[in-house]
Amino acid sequence: MYGLNKERKKEMSQTTEHNSKAWDKKVEDGVRYTQSVTHEAIKKARSGEWSVGVTADRQVPRSWFPESLKGMKILCLASGGGQQGPVLAAAGADVTVFDLSEKQLQQDERVAEQEGLELKTVKGDMTDLSAFADETFDLIVHPVANVFIENVRPVWKEAARVLKDKGTLISGFMNPVLYLFDADKEDEGKLEVAHTIPYSALEEEEVIEGETLEFGHTLEDQLQGQTDAGFVIAGIYEDDFGGGRTIDHHIKTMLATRAVKLKV
């Protein structure tokens, strides 16, 4: 795995396993990011009226997608939960949903069965897309998820590998400034600097069963990491939690990028 030693690989696999179980629990608890799209949303997507998000509040600009998705091979990367995948499938795409959580994938499978949609689900770690051959997909939709892995650059490398030439990667991710502040203090309406960036829950907090481990990556790894992997960034916007957090009143803490793979 990109030259990591055996001990580091083991740590990463343990983090992935922990977060897999934590996301399964989130499904059981019915948290926001595990709630599938409605029948009405699928009905509209079939008629050509659709949108998806890769951050918390804003929808991806329709101009970031081709006019028609019919026949396009799309990978919904770390995107389980019955949200993006079923909508894109209803719009005519050949969709594969890839996620580390079995129960999140079951949400996609349930919507597909209820709505008569064709889509595939694959369980795995977003840093390892060896289940797919080179240049398999036309488009990747990758909502905010790399916050749950320790090293983001392998994600960009693998995304570039499995995308066709001039394929598009639409991804959402956290502005690392979010992780500067004490979370408990923020809940009280106070912003108190308590951490450094890059941030690692493994170093800062006790590992709690059922709660996700999060990592605040540098913007260099998020943005330059994409260009180093062979992408040209063609679009960007910012987002937040819709005003639901104290920090939302001071800065946007999420970004989304549209990146195009160019062979050199």
Long-range contacts (C-beta under 8 A, 24 or more apart in sequence): 1-127, 1-128, 1-154, 2-151, 2-153, 2-154, 2-157, 11-150, 11-202, 12-125, 12-127, 12-149, 12-150, 12-151, 13-125, 15-149, 15-150, 15-202, 15-213, 16-100, 16-125, 16-149, 18-207, 18-209, 18-212, 18-213, 19-100, 19-148, 19-212, 19-213, 20-100, 20-101, 20-102, 21-209, 21-210, 22-210, 22-211, 22-212, 22-213, 23-80, 23-99, 23-100, 23-101, 23-103, 23-104, 23-212, 24-101, 24-102, 24-103, 24-104, 25-210, 26-101, 26-212, 27-81, 27-101, 27-103, 27-104, 27-106, 27-107, 28-103, 33-81, 33-83, 34-81, 34-82, 34-103, 34-104, 34-107, 35-81, 35-82, 35-83, 36-81, 36-82, 36-83, 36-86, 36-107, 36-108, 36-110, 36-111, 37-82, 37-83, 37-86, 37-87, 37-111, 39-114, 39-115, 41-87, 42-86, 42-87, 42-90, 42-111, 42-115, 42-117, 45-86, 45-87, 45-88, 45-90, 45-91, 46-90, 46-91, 48-91, 50-87, 50-88, 50-90, 50-91, 51-87, 52-83, 52-84, 52-87, 52-88, 52-141, 53-83, 53-84, 53-143, 53-172, 54-84, 54-141, 54-142, 54-143, 54-144, 54-170, 54-171, 54-172, 54-256, 55-143, 55-144, 55-172, 55-239, 55-254, 55-255, 55-256, 56-144, 56-239, 56-240, 56-241, 56-242, 56-254, 57-239, 57-240, 57-241, 57-242, 58-237, 58-239, 58-256, 60-170, 60-256, 61-235, 61-237, 64-168, 64-170, 64-235, 64-258, 65-139, 65-170, 66-139, 68-92, 69-93, 72-138, 72-139, 73-136, 73-137, 73-138, 73-139, 74-137, 74-138, 74-139, 74-140, 74-141, 75-132, 75-136, 75-137, 75-139, 75-140, 75-141, 75-162, 76-140, 76-141, 76-142, 77-126, 77-129, 77-140, 77-141, 77-142, 77-145, 77-155, 77-159, 78-126, 78-142, 78-143, 78-145, 78-146, 78-148, 79-141, 79-142, 79-143, 79-145, 80-104, 80-105, 80-107, 80-108, 80-121, 81-107, 81-108, 82-107, 82-108, 82-110, 82-111, 83-143, 84-141, 84-143, 85-119, 86-111, 86-112, 86-115, 86-117, 86-119, 88-141, 89-117, 89-118, 89-119, 90-115, 90-117, 93-139, 94-118, 95-119, 95-120, 96-120, 96-121, 96-122, 96-132, 96-137, 97-121, 97-122, 98-122, 98-123, 98-124, 98-126, 98-129, 98-131, 99-123, 99-124, 100-124, 100-125, 100-126, 100-148, 125-149, 126-155, 126-158, 127-151, 127-154, 127-155, 127-158, 128-154, 128-158, 129-158, 129-159, 129-161, 129-162, 132-162, 133-162, 134-161, 134-162, 135-161, 135-162, 135-163, 135-164, 135-165, 135-167, 136-162, 136-163, 136-164, 137-162, 137-163, 137-164, 137-167, 138-163, 138-164, 138-167, 138-168, 139-163, 139-167, 139-168, 139-169, 139-170, 140-167, 140-168, 140-169, 140-170, 140-171, 141-170, 142-169, 142-170, 142-171, 142-172, 143-171, 143-172, 144-172, 144-173, 144-174, 144-254, 146-171, 146-173, 146-217, 146-222, 147-173, 147-174, 147-214, 147-215, 147-216, 147-217, 148-212, 148-213, 148-214, 148-215, 149-215, 150-200, 150-202, 150-215, 152-217, 152-221, 152-222, 152-225, 153-221, 153-225, 153-228, 153-229, 156-225, 156-226, 156-228, 156-229, 156-231, 157-229, 159-229, 160-229, 160-230, 160-231, 160-261, 163-261, 164-261, 165-261, 165-262, 165-263, 166-260, 166-261, 166-262, 167-260, 167-261, 168-258, 168-259, 168-260, 168-261, 169-226, 169-231, 169-257, 169-258, 169-259, 169-260, 169-261, 170-256, 170-257, 170-258, 170-259, 171-226, 171-256, 171-257, 171-259, 172-239, 172-254, 172-255, 172-256, 173-217, 173-222, 173-254, 173-255, 173-256, 173-257, 174-216, 174-217, 174-253, 174-254, 174-255, 175-219, 175-238, 175-251, 175-252, 175-253, 175-254, 175-255, 176-216, 176-217, 176-218, 176-219, 177-247, 177-251, 177-253, 178-216, 178-247, 178-253, 179-214, 179-216, 181-247, 186-245, 186-246, 186-247, 187-246, 189-246, 190-246, 191-246, 191-247, 191-250, 222-255, 223-257, 226-257, 226-259, 230-261, 230-262, 230-263, 230-264, 231-259, 231-260, 231-261, 231-262, 232-259, 232-260, 232-262, 233-257, 233-258, 233-259, 234-258, 234-259, 234-260
